[in-house]
Amino acid sequence: QIISQISEEAVSQTQQISVAIEEQAAITEDISNNADSINKMSKKLGDEIKHHAKIVMDKRLLGDIINKNLKVVKEIQNNPDIRSLNVKVHKDIYRNIIKSNPSVELIYLFDINGKLISSSATLDDIDVRNRDWFLGAINKGLYVSDFYLSYFTSEVNKTIATQIKDMNGNLIGIMGFDVKIES
């Protein structure tokens, strides 16, 4: 009777092990299928990036677009409500700039610690302290990025970022302008 009981327990445990092995095999197959899907998506994304990386643009036209937007940057950079951080009117200022300059897609202002002060649209909570545009403007005063695809519109953009100083000339933040570039 003891041998029979031990034998039944061994059979039961063997069945449990068999079921667990089948479950692990199914999970392994799912992981393998997901890895294949990720590899296909990665290749497709790489192809898309290569396609969009071939931006050809007349340098004079690009210079004209950048210079036009630099005027907008200087205008808003010197705005007393921006410099005094009168945040209540920032959205109206941004809205007017975007309305009169359709190539400006997005405007945002971060303090020097990377905390969002204001923006023309709702932004996710992002850490900008290591972003090229943020560091470039901190270090050089003005920064113009390379071409990239907009997160919002998938259009070709450049970011123009500049320092914002208070009325006493103290650096208080970095303002970025995402500008659509026609190619």
Salt bridges, closest charged atoms under 4 A:
ASP47 OD2 - LYS43 NZ 3.20
GLU48 OE2 - HIS52 NE2 2.89
ASP92 OD1 - ARG95 NH2 2.59
ASP127 OD1 - ARG129 NE 2.83
